[in-house]
Amino acid sequence: MVDMRVIEGGRGAAMPAIRHRDTHVFAYILGGAVEWTIGDETHLLTEGDAVNVPAGTRYATSIVSGTARWLLCSANGNGAALWDEGGTPTGRFSHPMEPADTPVAFPSGVDAAID
């Protein structure tokens, strides 16, 4: 099964380093600029760039432009389900206000672990 969703956020929004045991991730940048750290290497991705993250590979993201948007595809696991808990579905683009020290937690059974 392939899961596809659009992820949006504002400058400074970041996801800590995680890895998926079984889930393979692919992202295509639709707009903005996002730093993707894959293993120990950091890459600046902008509109039209893509990244491939094999299962078992540690990765993190950080938005460095005013806003950014990307298509996230995942296969062979439910790793993208972390966005069901970590993201907020909206009818339009928005920036929820959360304290910077809000802990990140993934629901039980989701193929994602903070690395």
C-alpha positions in Angstrom: 0.0 0.0 0.0 1.2 3.5 -0.8 0.2 6.5 1.4 0.4 10.0 -0.1 -0.2 13.3 1.7 0.8 16.9 1.4 2.8 18.3 4.4 2.9 22.1 5.0 4.6 24.2 7.6 6.2 27.5 8.4 9.8 28.6 9.0 11.4 26.7 11.9 9.0 23.8 11.9 11.1 20.8 12.3 10.8 17.0 12.8 13.5 15.4 15.0 15.5 12.6 13.6 13.4 9.5 13.2 13.6 6.2 11.4 11.0 3.7 10.2 11.8 0.0 10.5 9.7 -1.0 7.5 8.4 2.1 5.9 10.1 3.5 2.8 9.6 7.3 2.3 9.8 9.5 -0.8 9.2 13.3 -0.8 8.8 15.8 -3.6 9.1 19.5 -2.7 6.2 21.5 -4.1 7.4 24.9 -2.8 9.7 26.5 -0.3 13.0 25.2 1.1 13.4 22.3 3.5 16.6 20.9 5.0 16.5 17.1 5.0 19.1 15.4 7.1 19.5 11.8 5.9 21.9 9.8 8.1 24.7 12.3 8.7 24.3 14.4 5.6 22.1 17.5 5.3 20.6 18.6 2.0 18.7 21.8 1.1 15.8 20.8 -1.0 13.7 23.4 -2.9 10.8 23.3 -5.4 11.1 20.4 -7.8 13.7 18.5 -5.7 13.0 15.0 -4.4 14.4 12.8 -1.7 14.3 9.0 -1.2 14.6 7.5 2.3 14.9 3.7 2.5 13.4 1.9 5.4 15.8 1.9 8.4 17.4 5.2 7.5 17.5 8.0 10.0 16.1 11.3 8.8 15.0 14.7 10.0 13.4 17.8 8.4 13.5 21.6 9.1 11.8 24.3 7.1 14.2 27.1 6.3 12.0 29.3 4.0 8.9 31.3 5.1 6.7 28.3 4.3 7.2 25.0 2.6 5.0 22.3 1.2 5.9 18.8 0.0 4.2 15.6 -1.2 5.1 12.8 1.1 4.7 9.2 -0.1 5.4 6.1 1.9 5.2 2.4 1.2 5.6 -1.0 3.0 4.5 0.2 6.4 2.4 2.7 8.3 5.1 5.2 9.0 3.2 8.1 7.5 0.5 7.6 10.1 2.7 9.6 12.5 1.2 12.7 10.7 -2.2 11.6 11.8 -1.1 12.5 15.4 1.7 15.0 14.7 -0.1 17.1 12.1 -3.4 18.9 12.1 -5.6 18.5 9.0 -6.9 21.9 7.9 -9.2 23.2 5.1 -6.6 25.8 4.3 -2.9 26.5 5.0 -2.4 27.5 8.6 0.3 27.7 11.3 -0.9 26.3 14.7 0.8 28.0 17.6 2.5 25.5 19.9 5.2 26.0 22.5 8.7 25.2 21.2 9.2 22.5 23.9 6.0 20.6 23.0 7.1 16.9 23.2 6.8 14.7 20.1 5.1 11.4 20.7 4.0 8.8 18.2 1.0 6.5 18.8 1.5 2.9 19.6 1.8 0.7 16.5 3.1 3.4 14.1 6.3 2.5 12.3 8.3 5.5 13.6 10.8 6.0 16.4 12.6 9.1 17.5 16.3 8.4 16.8 
